[in-house]
């Protein structure tokens, strides 16, 4: 409790100084800061040298240069569809017809969306969950093209605050399920649709809350073995390195899963559960505990049950879960994909499935897995929003030692020179100082290699949906352009605040 009070005082002082959410990290917190500046460099050599899979599998880089790659769906033809919330678009990666291990090309299917995240294919429809609603569009599986216009079928979903992503999936009961995370770390929500899983009919009608008390259930899927709906859930922050656990819940209708009053196995929350009313204590006692715990701050996101008969015996009906990795932990943890296996007694056993995204000393991050999709042949696709990459895991020659390949450097074309507008850069400097950006970026979040990750246009666009903890200041197009010119000018001059 003392640490929580200390953090609350720290946040209050930061707000009083006008730093807002730029400085919300307690001393010692270990954050993968490269995500703020465009992510890691990933190429086939990095994959071959860093990533590991179990015996009997192999991993390869299916696609790179897919910035902010989040959710995935595989068409009947074998193309892979990926959402990119920060770009407001959904992209199609063509199937590997020439058998070289890589996508044969990519093209944007839909753009101009409001932070699209979850998606799935059902019959001849592509469903997309934007942060404020759900839409669908007729889709032709044979050539991977849209066969009609995109139409919103669910509107008015709230997307302010934290955890704005929406995930959707078609249930075996014919309903479309929709998750909506909390607005906050821990609070009593005013909107009954936040921190829930909802459902609605395929045409968008009949929207209802299905289950509550789920802080941020980004991923969910149905077990082919028992038909149960299983959802990951991210535990709250600022209660130490090892508590509370992140969760896997078996989700059922009208059941309450604890948040914000309890964490883990009905442990009362120090803010809202310890000295709570008799009514809240009764609610905690009646809440449903998780069926499996993940380590604290591992941030489980996508979960997919493997259904293809091509999978090795021990992996048929197992679930793969993407652990996005910790951001507020003293020593980084997570950053891998794990497999969950149910024994005859219903106990769940966890194993590593794809790892190597975190260095041995747990200081360097190479990737952050998000979502998992399986095609009919048993190929497993995994998205990485940190490296902007899609990996493919398939059965074949692989070993716990990884895949060893030619390590010669990958050739890269030279970057086009950046032409800085000195007047715009000066106006950008005024913005940078006005919002006291250096308080965070000089000491804690150095802005390195911007010219490798962005051009002036894409850096300006970044300010529309910045990665937390950077707030969205609602800059105008002129202000975004000015700030981009200023940051690029600092890097061009070798200023220590960005290098």
NUMAR-719686 format. One record per residue (C-alpha): x, y, z. Coordinates in steps of 0.25 Angstrom, whole numbers, plus 5000, padded with zeros to 4 digits. Example, Ala and Ser with C-alpha at 12.3 -4.5 7.8 and 13.67 -1.06 7.14 Angstrom:
// NUMAR-719686
504949825031;505549965029;
// end
This chain:
// NUMAR-719686
500050005000;501250095003;501750074989;500450104983;500350234991;501750274987;501350254972;500050334974;500850444980;501850434969;500750444958;500050564965;501350634965;501550604950;500250654947;500450784955;501750804947;500950794934;501650664930;500250584929;500450444925;501850464920;502450424933;501650314939;502750214942;503350184956;504850174957;505350044952;504250014943;504749934930;504049974918;504349934903;504550074899;504850044884;503350024882;503250174884;504150204873;503750104863;504149964868;505249874865;505949834853;505549694848;506049614836;506249464833;507549464840;507049514853;505949414852;506849304849;507849344860;506949384871;505549304871;505349164876;504249064874;504048924880;504648804873;503748764861;503448914857;504249024849;504049174849;504249264838;503949414835;502749414826;502649564825;503349694830;503049844828;501649824834;501649934844;500749914856;500349774852;499249734861;498149634859;498149524848;497149444840;497449344829;496549334816;496149194810;497149224799;498349244809;498449394809;498749454823;497949584827;498549674837;498049794845;498849914847;498150004857;499150124857;499050134841;497550114841;497650004831;497449854829;498449794820;498549664812;499849574811;499749484799;499949344801;501349284798;501049224784;502549214780;502949144793;504049234797;503549244811;503049394809;501849454806;501749484791;501249624793;500349714801;499349814798;498349904807;496949844807;496249954815;496750094820;496250214827;495750134839;495750174853;496750084860;496349954854;496849834863;496049704863;495549634851;495049504846;494449434833;493149374833;492549314821;492749424810;492849534820;494049604826;493749664840;494649774846;494549834860;494949974860;495150044874;493750104873;492950004866;492849874857;492749874842;492749764831;492949754816;492649644806;493949574803;494349484791;495349374797;495749334783;496449454779;496549524793;495749654789;494649724794;493249694787;492449814792;492549934802;492949934816;491749964826;491749984841;490749894848;491049924862;491350074866;491550164878;492550074886;493350164895;494850164892;495350274902;496450244912;497250114913;497049984906;496250034894;496549914885;495249834882;495449684878;494349604871;494149454868;492949364863;492549274874;492049124871;490649174875;490549274864;490749404872;491849494870;492649524882;493349654885;494349694896;494449834902;495549864912;495549964924;495750114923;496750104934;497750024942;496750004954;495450084956;493950064956;493450084942;492250174938;492050104925;491449964927;492049914914;493549944918;494349824924;493449724918;493149624907;491949654899;491249584888;490249614876;489649554864;490449544851;489549664846;489949754858;488649734865;488449684879;489649744886;489749704900;490749684911;491149544913;492149544924;492749654934;493949684942;494949654931;496049764932;496549744918;496249614911;496949644897;496849494893;495849384893;495549254886;494649134888;495248994891;495048894881;495048784892;494048834902;493448954895;493749054906;494049204903;495449234908;495949374909;497249444914;497249554923;498349654927;498449684942;498649814948;499949894950;500649964961;500549844972;501949804970;502749714960;502049584963;500549614966;499549604962;499649494952;499049514938;497949414935;497249314926;495749304929;494749214925;493649314921;492149284924;490949364922;490549464934;491849424942;492649534949;494149514948;494649604959;495249734954;495349834959;495049784973;495949654973;497149604966;497549464963;496849364972;495849454979;497049534986;496349674990;496949794982;497749884992;496950004986;495549954984;495449824991;496149825004;495249925012;494049905003;492549895007;491849765010;491249764997;492549774989;493149664998;492049574995;492249604980;493749564982;493349434989;492349404977;493349444966;493949334957;495449314959;496449284947;496649144942;498149174939;499049284944;500149344935;501349424942;500949564946;501149664935;501349564924;500149624917;499549504910;498849554897;498349464886;497949314889;497649214878;497349064879;498048984869;497048904861;497848844849;498048694849;499448734843;499948774856;500748674864;499948594874;500348674887;499848804880;498548764875;497448834883;498548914890;498449064891;499549164887;499549294895;500449414891;501049474903;501349624899;502249644910;502449734922;502549884922;502549924937;503349814943;504749834948;505349714940;504649694927;503749564925;502849494915;503149534901;502849394895;501749294891;501349184900;500549064898;499449014908;499148864909;497948804917;498148674924;497048574926;496748634940;496548774933;497948824939;498648924930;500148914927;500949024920;502149004911;502949104903;502549094888;503249214881;504349294889;505549374887;504949514886;505649544899;507149544901;507749444911;508049554921;506649604919;507049744915;506849744900;505449724893;505449674879;503949654877;502549654884;501549554879;500149594878;499249494871;499249354865;498449294854;498549154848;498249114833;497648984829;498948924826;499448944840;500349064837;500349164849;500449314847;500849404858;500849554858;501849644864;501449794866;502849834871;503649784859;502449804849;502649654845;501849524843;502449394846;502049264841;502249134849;502049004842;502448854845;503748814840;505248814843;505448904855;506048884869;506148954882;507449004877;506749084867;506949094852;508349124847;508449194834;509449284826;509749404834;510349494824;509749634825;508449674818;508649774807;507849904809;507550014800;508050154805;507050244811;506550364804;507150494810;506250564819;506050714815;505850794828;504950924828;505651014838;504451094840;503550974843;504650914852;504651044860;503151034862;503350884866;504350924876;503351024883;502350904884;503450814889;503750914900;502350954903;501950814906;503250784914;503550664905;504950664909;504650624923;504350484918;505050474905;506450514909;506550434922;505650314920;505150304905;506350344896;505850354882;506850274874;506850244859;505650324855;506150334841;506250184839;504850164844;504150284838;504050394828;503450524831;502050484827;502050354835;502650424847;501550534847;500450424845;501050354858;500550464866;499050434863;499150304871;500450304879;500850184887;500650194902;501150264911;501150374901;499850444901;499050494889;499150644889;498150664877;499250734869;498750804856;499350754843;500350874843;500750844858;501050704855;501850744842;502650844851;502950744862;503350634852;504350734845;504950774859;505150634863;505750594850;506650724851;507150684865;507550544860;508250604847;509050694856;509450574866;508750644878;508850564891;507350574894;507050484882;508350404881;
// end
